[in-house]
Amino acid sequence: NEYKENLCTMVDFFSRELLGNSTSRILLLSPPPLDEGQWCMGNRTLEQSELYAKACEEVASAKETQFVDLWRAIRAAPEWEDCLSDGLHLSAKGNEIVFDQVLRAIEDNLPQCLPDAIARDAPLWSEVTEALESGKTLEEIF
């Protein structure tokens, strides 16, 4: 279907253009579930959102990328509907689940992408703030 074709196109592009034809550092996230009780625009359904999640998982498998199943993770949450602010878009609770799931996937499968493992080109904002508060100039910091 068109969704899977578009995902494949994106994976191929990033693999080719940014990762030297490797898909090992690509992480696909499934779309979240849809709460039909809250979402009143259009004719989307929970079942359709699950089909999209399964299609994303199939692409991840075919392209040998990492996959995070947000659909299942959110559905597994107590009162999962509270993870969506309007039935479609994530609430703060939903974003916490995304954060936890993505961080777990990175820790388990892509440890080289953890924040402490990535070389920085500039100091962290907290380091800049601390240095400025101690009287340093931006020229001294950078």
C-alpha positions as CSV (number, residue, x, y, z in Angstrom):
1,N,0.0,0.0,0.0
2,E,1.0,3.6,-0.3
3,Y,1.9,4.0,3.4
4,K,4.4,1.1,3.2
5,E,5.8,2.3,0.0
6,N,6.4,5.8,1.5
7,L,8.1,4.3,4.6
8,C,10.3,2.2,2.3
9,T,11.2,5.3,0.3
10,M,12.2,7.2,3.5
11,V,14.2,4.3,4.9
12,D,16.0,3.9,1.6
13,F,16.7,7.6,1.3
14,F,18.2,8.0,4.8
15,S,20.1,4.7,4.5
16,R,21.6,5.8,1.2
17,E,22.2,9.5,1.8
18,L,23.1,9.6,5.5
19,L,24.2,6.1,6.7
20,G,26.3,4.6,3.9
21,N,23.6,2.2,2.8
22,S,23.1,0.9,6.3
23,T,19.7,0.6,8.0
24,S,21.2,-0.5,11.4
25,R,20.7,3.0,13.0
26,I,17.2,3.7,11.7
27,L,14.4,3.4,14.2
28,L,10.8,3.2,12.9
29,L,8.0,4.1,15.3
30,S,4.5,2.8,14.7
31,P,1.7,5.3,14.8
32,P,-0.2,5.3,18.1
33,P,-3.7,3.9,18.4
34,L,-6.7,6.0,17.7
35,D,-9.4,6.6,20.3
36,E,-12.6,6.8,18.3
37,G,-14.5,8.2,21.3
38,Q,-12.4,11.3,21.4
39,W,-11.5,11.8,17.7
40,C,-14.5,13.3,15.8
41,M,-12.9,14.4,12.6
42,G,-12.9,12.1,9.6
43,N,-13.6,8.4,9.5
44,R,-10.5,6.9,11.1
45,T,-10.8,3.9,13.3
46,L,-8.8,2.0,16.0
47,E,-8.6,-1.0,13.6
48,Q,-7.2,1.2,10.8
49,S,-4.5,2.6,13.2
50,E,-3.6,-1.0,14.1
51,L,-3.2,-1.8,10.4
52,Y,-0.8,1.1,10.0
53,A,1.2,-0.1,13.0
54,K,1.4,-3.6,11.6
55,A,2.5,-2.2,8.2
56,C,5.2,-0.2,9.9
57,E,6.5,-3.3,11.6
58,E,6.5,-5.2,8.3
59,V,8.6,-2.4,6.7
60,A,11.0,-2.4,9.7
61,S,11.4,-6.2,9.3
62,A,11.9,-6.1,5.6
63,K,14.4,-3.2,5.8
64,E,16.1,-4.7,8.8
65,T,15.6,-1.5,10.9
66,Q,14.8,-1.2,14.6
67,F,11.1,-0.9,15.4
68,V,9.2,0.5,18.3
69,D,5.6,-0.6,18.6
70,L,3.9,2.5,20.1
71,W,0.5,1.2,19.2
72,R,0.9,-1.8,21.5
73,A,2.8,0.1,24.2
74,I,0.1,2.8,24.4
75,R,-2.8,0.2,24.3
76,A,-1.1,-1.6,27.2
77,A,-1.2,1.5,29.4
78,P,-3.9,1.7,32.0
79,E,-6.6,4.0,30.7
80,W,-4.7,4.2,27.4
81,E,-7.2,6.8,26.1
82,D,-5.5,9.3,28.4
83,C,-2.3,9.0,26.3
84,L,-4.1,10.9,23.6
85,S,-5.1,14.6,24.0
86,D,-7.8,14.5,21.4
87,G,-8.0,10.8,20.3
88,L,-5.3,11.1,17.8
89,H,-2.4,13.3,19.1
90,L,-0.3,12.4,22.1
91,S,-0.8,13.9,25.5
92,A,2.0,14.3,28.1
93,K,1.3,10.8,29.3
94,G,1.5,9.5,25.7
95,N,4.8,11.3,25.1
96,E,6.2,9.8,28.3
97,I,5.5,6.4,26.8
98,V,7.2,7.3,23.5
99,F,10.2,8.6,25.4
100,D,10.5,5.4,27.5
101,Q,10.0,3.1,24.5
102,V,12.5,5.0,22.3
103,L,15.1,5.2,25.0
104,R,14.7,1.5,25.7
105,A,15.1,0.7,22.0
106,I,18.3,2.8,21.8
107,E,19.7,1.3,25.0
108,D,19.0,-2.3,23.7
109,N,19.8,-1.9,20.0
110,L,21.7,1.3,19.3
111,P,23.9,2.1,22.4
112,Q,26.2,4.1,20.1
113,C,23.3,6.6,19.8
114,L,22.9,7.3,23.5
115,P,23.5,10.9,24.4
116,D,26.7,10.2,26.3
117,A,28.1,8.2,23.4
118,I,27.7,11.0,20.8
119,A,30.5,13.5,20.3
120,R,29.3,17.0,20.8
121,D,30.3,20.0,18.6
122,A,29.3,22.5,21.3
123,P,28.7,22.5,25.0
124,L,25.4,21.7,26.5
125,W,23.1,24.7,27.2
126,S,23.4,23.9,31.0
127,E,27.2,24.2,30.7
128,V,26.9,27.5,28.8
129,T,24.5,28.9,31.4
130,E,26.8,27.9,34.2
131,A,29.8,29.4,32.5
132,L,27.9,32.7,31.7
133,E,26.8,32.9,35.3
134,S,30.4,32.5,36.5
135,G,31.3,35.5,34.4
136,K,32.8,33.9,31.3
137,T,32.0,35.4,27.9
138,L,30.6,33.4,24.9
139,E,34.0,33.7,23.2
140,E,35.6,32.0,26.2
141,I,33.0,29.2,26.3
142,F,33.2,28.4,22.6
